[in-house]
Amino acid sequence: MKMMQKVERMSIKDLSKNEQIALYIRDNPEALSQELMLYVATHYMNYGYIRKRIKELYPKIVKNNIQDNNFVIIPEHYENQE
């Protein structure tokens, strides 16, 4: 509540992105409709989508780390520990 009072006195340009979103949702409760939430859940929290993103990003990450020699070598002595 206190944050909203502070936010209402500021210009929209001076607000952070999260504060702008909070104000928009407060003023437009229909923005979080059930249809929108179902779309977000099925599109962004979908197992297949996550696997697809990993397949897209993994080769780039590995390639960048190989080029930069940015891998950490784990010592072999941990295998001997019981």
PyMOL commands that set and color helices and strands:
alter all, ss='L'
color gray80, all
select helices_A, chain A and resi 2-8+12-14+17-27+29-32+34-44+47-67+76-80
alter helices_A, ss='H'
color red, helices_A
deselect
rebuild
show_as cartoon
